[in-house]
């Protein structure tokens, strides 16, 4: 009976660890490859789903429960910050383009080098 519980706990911990790895990769995809939307969203979603599954299966106070909670949180961050980062970089590109074409309209634009 105890070997069945041990193998179930080990499996749950592996699922929680896998969820945490997906979440970390999802957040890294948001930061490093912000123009690629799909990897960050998919990895974040996988992390949330696996994290919820691992959290439900783990015993209260277990390390797998803490890992699963971190995975759910980081997975949600990866999914929710993807559009935020894209909007921010799009705005920065628009500002840079406006500064290059009409630098006199914004006092924050760098002065052109002659």
N, C-alpha and C positions, 0 to 999 in steps of 0.2 A: 504494500500500500504506500509506503513512504517513497519508493522509487518512482511511482507514478506521479506523486506530488513534486518530487525533485525534478523530473523530466519536464513537467508542465511549467514549473518555475523557471527552469533554464530556457525553455522555448519562449516564454513570455519575456524574459530578459533579452534574448536575441532579437525579438520583434521590436522591443523598445529601443535597443541599440541601433537597429536598422532604421527605425523612424527618426532617431536623433541624427544619424548620418545623412539621411535624406534632407532633413531640415537644415543642417549646416550647409550642405551643397546647394540647397535652394537659396539661402541667404547669400552665399558666395556668388551664385549666378546673378542675383539682383545687383550686387555691388560691382562685380567684375565684368559681366556680360549683360549690361542693362538693356541693350537693344534686342536681346533675345528674350521674348516674353514667355514662350512656351516652357523652357526648362525650369524657370523659377516657379511658375504656377503649378506645373505638374509635380515637381519635387516637393513643393509646399503642401499640395493636396495629399500626396502619398504620405508625407510625414504626419499630417493631421489624422488621416484615416488609420494608419498603423499605430499612432500614438494613442488614439481613443481605444482601439482594440486592446493594446497592451495594458492600458490603464484599467480597463474593465476586468481583465483576466488576472491582474496582479493583486497580491494581498496588501492590505493597508500597512503602510510603513515600509514596504519593500523598496529596494533600490530601483527595480524596474518601473515602479509607479512614479518615482521622481524623474527618471529618464523619459518616460512617456509624457509627463507633464511638460518638460522642457521641449520635447519634440513637437508637441501640439502648439505651444507658444511660438517657437521659431518657425514652424510651418505656416502659421497664420501671418507672421511677420513677412515671410517670403511672398506670400500671396497678396497681402494688402499693400506692401510697399512697392510692388512692381509698377502699378500705374502711377504712383507718386513720383518715383524716380524718372519714369518716362516723361511725365509732364514737366518736371523740373529741368531735365536736359533739353527738352523741346523749347522751353522758355529761354534757356541760356543760349541755344543756337539762334533763336529769333533775335535776341538782344545783340549778339555778336554780329549777325547779318546787318541789323539796323545801324550798328556802330560803324561797320565797314562802309555802308552806303551813304549814311547821313550822320557823320560824327558831330555836327554842330547842334543837333537836336537834343543830345543828352550830355550834360556836363561830366558824367562818369565815364564816358568813352575815352580811351587813350588817344592822345594826340598823334596824328599821322606823322611818320618820319619822312623827312624830305632830304 
